[in-house]
Amino acid sequence: MSEEFSWDVRIPLVSNVYVLLDILIVLLVLSLGLAGIVLSFVGFDKVYDVLRVFVIADGFVILLLYSVMGFVFLNRFQLIYHIDSEGVQVRVGEFESSLNRAAWRVSSFVQRYSFTGGRVHSLMNEEHFTPWSSVTRYFYDPKHRVVSLTDDIRPLMRIYCTKDNLDDVLEFVKMKVPEPDE
C-alpha cells in the first residue's frame, strides 16, 4: 500500500447531505442564539413574532445559499486531497479559490475601517491540514464515499473519495486512526 495519496474530486453541493446538515446546524444555532438575545430585550411575551422573523430570515438565507451553490458553483465544488503519514491536507480547486478570493476582497473592502480589515486575507482558508495526532475517531459513509475524521468533540474534516481510491484511503485511515475504546 502506498504511503501517500493525492486526488481531486468534485463534490455535489445542493444534493450533499453533509452540506445541508452543516448549513442547518449553523443557522439553527445562530438563530436560536440571536432570538434569545432579542427576546431578552423585547420580552418573552413576543416569542411568536420574534421566531417568525427568524424563520423567514433563515428561509431567505437558505434560498440565497442554495442559489449561489446551484448557479455560481453549478452544484459542484472541487477539492484536492493529499494524505500522507503526517495527516490529511485539502485544498479548494482553482475556480473555487478565485471566487473565494473575490468574496474576501469584497468583504475586506467593506471591513476596511473595522478592526479586522487587515487580517481578513489571512482568513481565506483555501487550504486545511489535519494531523493524524488530532484525530481520535473516523466514521465511514459507504453510500456517499465519505470518511469523516473527528476528535472527541467535533468533526475535523470530511474526506470525499472516488470510486477508484475509496478502499485504499479507508485502509490508510484505519491504519492511522486507532479503534476507539468503547
C-alpha positions as CSV (number, residue, x, y, z in Angstrom):
1,M,0.0,0.0,0.0
2,S,1.2,3.5,-0.9
3,E,2.3,5.8,1.9
4,E,0.6,8.8,0.3
5,F,-2.4,9.6,-1.8
6,S,-3.3,12.6,-3.9
7,W,-6.5,13.1,-5.8
8,D,-9.1,15.6,-6.7
9,V,-12.9,15.2,-6.5
10,R,-15.8,17.4,-7.5
11,I,-18.5,17.0,-4.8
12,P,-22.1,18.0,-5.3
13,L,-23.3,20.9,-3.1
14,V,-27.1,21.2,-3.4
15,S,-27.7,17.4,-3.1
16,N,-25.0,16.8,-0.5
17,V,-26.5,15.7,2.8
18,Y,-23.4,16.9,4.8
19,V,-23.6,20.4,3.3
20,L,-27.3,20.5,4.1
21,L,-26.8,19.4,7.7
22,D,-23.9,21.8,8.2
23,I,-26.0,24.8,6.9
24,L,-29.0,23.8,9.0
25,I,-26.9,23.4,12.2
26,V,-25.1,26.7,11.8
27,L,-28.4,28.6,11.0
28,L,-30.2,26.9,13.9
29,V,-27.5,27.7,16.5
30,L,-27.1,31.3,15.3
31,S,-30.8,31.9,15.0
32,L,-31.6,30.5,18.5
33,G,-28.8,32.5,20.0
34,L,-29.8,35.7,18.3
35,A,-33.5,35.1,19.1
36,G,-32.6,34.6,22.7
37,I,-30.8,37.9,22.8
38,V,-33.6,39.7,21.0
39,L,-36.2,38.1,23.3
40,S,-34.2,39.2,26.4
41,F,-34.6,42.8,25.2
42,V,-38.2,42.9,23.9
43,G,-39.7,40.5,26.4
44,F,-40.7,36.8,26.2
45,D,-44.3,37.7,25.5
46,K,-43.3,38.3,21.9
47,V,-41.8,34.8,21.3
48,Y,-44.1,34.1,18.3
49,D,-43.3,37.4,16.5
50,V,-39.5,37.1,17.0
51,L,-39.4,33.4,16.0
52,R,-41.5,34.2,12.9
53,V,-39.0,36.8,11.8
54,F,-36.0,34.4,12.3
55,V,-37.8,31.6,10.4
56,I,-38.4,34.0,7.4
57,A,-34.8,35.3,7.6
58,D,-33.4,31.7,7.7
59,G,-35.5,30.7,4.8
60,F,-34.2,33.7,2.8
61,V,-30.6,32.8,3.7
62,I,-31.1,29.1,2.8
63,L,-32.6,30.2,-0.6
64,L,-29.7,32.6,-1.2
65,L,-27.0,29.9,-0.3
66,Y,-28.6,27.3,-2.5
67,S,-28.9,29.8,-5.3
68,V,-25.2,30.5,-5.1
69,M,-24.3,26.8,-4.8
70,G,-26.5,25.9,-7.8
71,F,-26.0,28.9,-10.1
72,V,-22.5,30.1,-9.3
73,F,-20.8,26.8,-8.5
74,L,-23.0,24.8,-10.8
75,N,-23.7,22.3,-8.0
76,R,-20.0,21.1,-8.0
77,F,-17.1,22.1,-5.7
78,Q,-13.6,20.8,-6.4
79,L,-11.5,19.6,-3.5
80,I,-7.9,18.4,-3.9
81,Y,-6.7,15.9,-1.2
82,H,-3.2,14.8,-0.1
83,I,-2.9,12.1,2.5
84,D,0.4,11.0,3.9
85,S,1.9,9.8,7.2
86,E,1.7,13.3,8.7
87,G,-2.0,13.9,8.1
88,V,-4.6,15.0,5.6
89,Q,-4.5,18.2,3.5
90,V,-7.4,19.5,1.5
91,R,-7.4,22.5,-0.9
92,V,-10.1,24.0,-2.9
93,G,-9.9,24.0,-6.7
94,E,-8.7,26.9,-8.8
95,F,-12.2,28.2,-9.8
96,E,-13.5,27.9,-6.3
97,S,-10.3,29.6,-4.9
98,S,-10.7,32.6,-7.2
99,L,-14.3,33.0,-6.2
100,N,-13.2,32.7,-2.5
101,R,-10.6,35.4,-3.0
102,A,-13.1,37.6,-4.8
103,A,-15.6,37.2,-1.9
104,W,-13.0,38.0,0.7
105,R,-11.9,41.1,-1.3
106,V,-15.4,42.4,-1.2
107,S,-15.6,41.6,2.5
108,S,-12.2,43.3,3.0
109,F,-13.4,46.4,1.2
110,V,-16.5,46.6,3.4
111,Q,-14.5,46.0,6.6
112,R,-11.6,48.2,5.6
113,Y,-12.1,50.6,8.5
114,S,-13.0,48.0,11.1
115,F,-10.6,46.3,13.5
116,T,-10.4,43.2,11.3
117,G,-9.7,44.9,8.0
118,G,-6.0,43.9,7.6
119,R,-6.5,40.4,8.8
120,V,-9.3,39.3,6.5
121,H,-7.0,37.9,3.8
122,S,-5.4,35.6,6.3
123,L,-8.8,34.0,7.0
124,M,-9.4,32.8,3.4
125,N,-9.0,29.1,4.5
126,E,-8.4,27.8,1.0
127,E,-6.3,25.0,2.5
128,H,-6.7,22.9,5.6
129,F,-4.4,20.4,7.2
130,T,-5.4,17.9,9.9
131,P,-2.6,16.0,11.6
132,W,-3.3,12.3,12.5
133,S,-2.4,13.2,16.1
134,S,-5.6,15.3,16.3
135,V,-7.9,12.5,15.0
136,T,-9.4,10.2,17.6
137,R,-12.2,8.6,15.5
138,Y,-13.4,8.2,12.0
139,F,-16.8,7.4,10.5
140,Y,-17.3,5.9,7.2
141,D,-20.3,6.5,5.0
142,P,-20.2,4.0,2.1
143,K,-23.3,5.4,0.3
144,H,-21.6,8.9,-0.2
145,R,-18.0,7.6,-0.2
146,V,-17.1,9.9,2.7
147,V,-14.7,9.3,5.6
148,S,-15.3,11.8,8.5
149,L,-12.4,12.4,10.8
150,T,-13.3,13.7,14.3
151,D,-11.7,14.4,17.6
152,D,-13.5,13.7,20.9
153,I,-16.0,16.6,20.4
154,R,-16.4,17.7,16.8
155,P,-15.8,16.8,13.2
156,L,-12.4,17.9,11.9
157,M,-12.6,17.0,8.2
158,R,-14.5,15.0,5.7
159,I,-12.6,13.1,3.1
160,Y,-14.6,12.7,-0.1
161,C,-13.2,9.7,-2.0
162,T,-13.6,8.5,-5.6
163,K,-14.7,5.0,-6.6
164,D,-11.1,4.1,-7.5
165,N,-9.4,5.1,-4.3
166,L,-12.1,4.5,-1.6
167,D,-10.7,1.2,-0.4
168,D,-7.1,2.4,-0.3
169,V,-8.0,5.6,1.6
170,L,-10.2,3.8,4.1
171,E,-7.4,1.2,4.8
172,F,-4.9,4.0,5.3
173,V,-7.2,5.8,7.7
174,K,-7.8,2.6,9.6
175,M,-4.1,2.2,9.9
176,K,-3.5,5.7,11.2
177,V,-6.6,6.1,13.5
178,P,-6.8,3.6,16.3
179,E,-10.1,2.0,17.1
180,P,-11.8,3.9,19.9
181,D,-12.3,2.1,23.3
182,E,-16.0,1.7,23.9
